């Protein structure tokens, strides 16, 4: 469900980027309204990025709590997690992929909208 929510937000953000670029492409045909419309779309995209970030935070905190409970309740799972983390030679094995998905992608999307708001 965590990944599905992220996919929903990513598709929504992609649709907003397409709409934004369509407005910029239609600028000669819609007159002076293009600036207001592009800012509304960028503002909506930024707001959606913040909602995505908050949703990801809440869902990830739930998943981390669930994982901690599972490590305590199921000995084999706890042993597997420790062995998997210890077996990695790369320090990248210590990274939490879910945290990257939860925080990095929404922050990047938000940064895109901030940059577009500044540039236009």
N, C-alpha and C positions, 0 to 999 in steps of 0.2 A: 504494500500500500504506500510505503514511503517513496519508492521509485515511481509509482503511478502518479502520485501527486506532483512530483517533480516534473514528470513528462507533461502533465496537464499545463503546468505553468510555462514550461519551455515552448510548447505549441502555441499557447496564448501570446507569449512574448514574440515568437516568430511571426505570428499574424499581425501584431502591432508594428513590427519592423517593416513588413510588406506594405501595410497601410501607410506608414510614414514615408517610405520611399515612393509610393504611388502619388502621394500628395506633392512631394518635391518634384516628381516628374510632370505633374499636371499643373505646375505653378503658372505657366503662361495662360492656361485656359480658365483658371478660377479666380484670377485677379489677386487683389490684396488679401483675400481671406486665407491664403495658403499658410501665412505665418501663424495666425491664430489656430487653425486646424492642426498644424504640425506641433504646436506647443501643447495643445490639448491631448493629442496622441502621446507625446513624450511624457507629459504629466501623468497620464493614465498608466503608461508603461512603468514609470518610476514608482507609482503607488502600488502597482501589481508586484513589482520587485520587492518592495518592503513587506507586503503581505506574504509573498513567497518565503522571504527570509524568516519572518515570524513563525509561519506554519512549519517550516523546516526545523527551526529551533525547538518548537514544542514537540514535534514528532520525534526528532532525534533524542531529546532528553528522555522521552518515554522509552525509546528503544534501548538507550544506554542503561536505564534503570532495569528494564526487562533482562538485558544481557547480564547485568550484575547479579540479579536474582537467580538466573539460570546457572551462572558459574558457582554460586553457593549451593544451590539445590541439587545440581547434577554434577557429581564428581568427575565423570568422564568428560563432560563439556569443559569444565574448568581446566582439567589436565590438557585437553586438546588445545585450548586457547594458549596456554603457557608454552606448550611445545611448539606450536606454530609460530609464535612470536620469537621464541629463542632460536628456531631453525633458520630464520632469515639472516642472510649475510649482509644485506643492504639495510642501511638505516631507514630507507623508505618503507620497509616492512612494518615499521612502528607507526606509520601514518594510519589514521582512521579514514578509510575511503568514504564512509557515510558522512563524516564531518566535511570533507571536501565537497561532496555533492550538496550537502545541506547549506553550506555557507559560501563557498567560492563561486558557484554558478549564479546564485541570485545576486551576489555583490557585483559580479561582472556585468550582469544584465542591468543592474541599477546604475553602474558607472557609465554604461553605454547611453542610457537615457539622460543622465546628467550632462555628459559631453554633448549630446545632441541639443539639449536645451541651451547650453552655453553657446554653441556654434551657430545656431539659427536664431 
